[in-house]
C-alpha cells in the first residue's frame, strides 16, 4: 500500500483503497496447504496478526485523508478509503482517529462527519454475525455509535 501511495504522489493522481478484512485465516491456510503450493501462505498466521495489519493500514488511510482535508488539499488529487470488515472494533479505531483530528463528532445519537471528509470515506459491514441477529440494537451502526 505504501508503494502505491508513493506512486500516486509522484505521478500526481488520487489514491483510493478498498481495505477489506475477512475472517478466513484457517480456511485459507488449509486451502494453501492442500493445494501443494510452495512458499508462505497469503494470509496472516492468526487473527491477532490480521487485526493488527488491518488496523495499521486503516489508520494510515485515515491519516492521509485527514491530512488532505486539514491542509486544504480538498481540490487536488487526494486519498479516498473504503473500509470493510466484520469487526466493529477496527471501525471504532478509525472513527476515533477522525474524532481526534476534529473531522467527526457524535451529535444527537448519530455521527456527524465533517463535510470535507464526505465522499472520501465509506464503511461497510461484511456479512457476519450481526446481519441476522435480533435487530437494530445488534447492528454494526448501533454498536459503533453507542460505544464510541
C-alpha positions in Angstrom: 0.0 0.0 0.0 2.9 2.4 0.8 4.4 1.8 -2.6 1.2 2.6 -4.4 0.6 5.7 -2.3 4.1 6.9 -3.1 3.4 6.2 -6.8 0.2 8.3 -6.7 2.0 11.1 -5.0 4.9 11.0 -7.5 2.6 10.9 -10.6 0.1 13.4 -9.2 -3.0 11.3 -9.1 -5.5 10.4 -6.4 -5.1 7.3 -4.3 -8.1 5.1 -3.4 -8.1 2.0 -1.4 -10.7 -0.7 -0.6 -9.5 -2.2 2.7 -11.3 -5.4 3.4 -10.7 -7.8 6.3 -12.4 -11.2 6.1 -12.3 -14.0 8.7 -10.8 -16.7 6.6 -7.4 -17.3 8.3 -8.0 -21.0 9.0 -9.7 -21.9 5.7 -7.2 -20.1 3.6 -4.2 -21.7 5.3 -5.8 -25.2 4.9 -6.5 -24.4 1.2 -2.9 -23.3 0.7 -1.5 -26.5 2.4 -3.9 -28.8 0.4 -3.1 -27.1 -2.9 0.6 -28.1 -2.7 1.6 -24.5 -3.2 5.1 -23.6 -2.3 6.1 -20.7 -0.2 4.3 -18.8 2.5 0.5 -18.6 2.7 -1.0 -15.3 1.6 -2.8 -14.7 4.9 -1.5 -13.9 8.4 -0.9 -16.7 10.8 -3.6 -15.8 13.2 -6.5 -13.3 13.9 -4.3 -11.1 16.1 -1.8 -10.5 13.2 -4.7 -10.0 10.8 -6.3 -7.4 13.1 -3.0 -5.6 13.7 -2.3 -5.3 9.9 -5.8 -4.2 9.1 -5.8 -1.6 11.9 -2.4 -0.2 10.9 -3.4 0.1 7.2 -6.8 1.7 8.2 -5.1 4.3 10.4 -2.6 5.1 7.6 -5.5 5.8 5.3 -7.3 7.8 7.9 -4.2 9.9 8.4 -3.8 10.6 4.7 -7.5 11.6 4.3 -7.2 13.8 7.4 -4.0 15.4 6.1 -5.6 16.1 2.7 -8.6 18.0 4.2 -6.8 19.6 7.1 -4.1 21.0 4.8 -6.7 22.3 2.4 -6.0 19.8 -0.4 -9.7 19.2 -1.0 -9.5 20.2 -4.7 -6.2 18.4 -5.5 -5.6 14.7 -6.0 -6.1 13.1 -2.7 -7.0 10.0 -0.8 -10.2 8.0 -0.6 -10.8 4.9 1.5 -13.5 2.2 1.7 -13.3 0.2 4.9 -15.0 -3.2 5.1 -14.8 -5.6 7.9 -16.7 -8.0 10.2 -15.0 -6.2 13.1 -16.6 -3.2 14.6 -13.6 -2.6 16.8 -11.5 -1.6 13.8 -14.2 0.8 12.6 -14.3 2.4 16.1 -10.5 3.0 15.9 -10.8 4.8 12.6 -13.7 6.9 13.7 -11.9 7.7 16.9 -8.9 9.0 14.8 -11.3 11.1 12.7 -12.7 12.5 16.0 -9.3 13.2 17.4 -8.5 15.1 14.1 -11.7 17.1 14.6 -13.3 15.6 11.5 -16.1 13.6 13.2 -18.2 14.1 16.3 -21.1 12.5 18.0 -24.3 14.5 17.6 -27.8 13.5 18.9 -27.1 9.8 19.0 -25.5 9.9 15.5 -22.2 10.6 14.0 -21.5 13.8 12.1 -18.7 13.6 9.6 -17.0 16.8 8.5 -18.3 17.9 5.1 -14.7 17.8 3.8 -14.4 14.1 4.5 -17.7 13.1 3.0 -17.3 11.3 -0.3 -13.7 10.3 0.7 -14.6 7.6 3.1 -17.1 4.7 3.3 -17.7 1.9 5.7 -19.3 -1.5 5.0 -20.2 -4.3 7.3 -19.4 -7.6 5.7 -21.8 -10.5 6.1 -21.3 -11.7 9.6 -22.7 -12.3 13.0 -24.6 -9.0 13.3 -26.5 -9.3 10.0 -29.0 -11.9 11.1 -29.3 -11.1 14.8 -32.1 -9.7 16.9 -32.5 -6.4 15.3 -31.5 -2.8 15.3 -29.7 -2.9 18.7 -27.3 -5.5 17.3 -26.4 -3.7 14.1 -22.9 -2.6 13.4 -24.0 1.1 13.3 -25.6 0.8 16.7 -22.5 -0.8 18.2 -20.2 1.9 16.7 -22.3 4.8 17.8 -23.3 3.6 21.3 -19.8 2.5 22.3 -17.8 5.2 20.6 
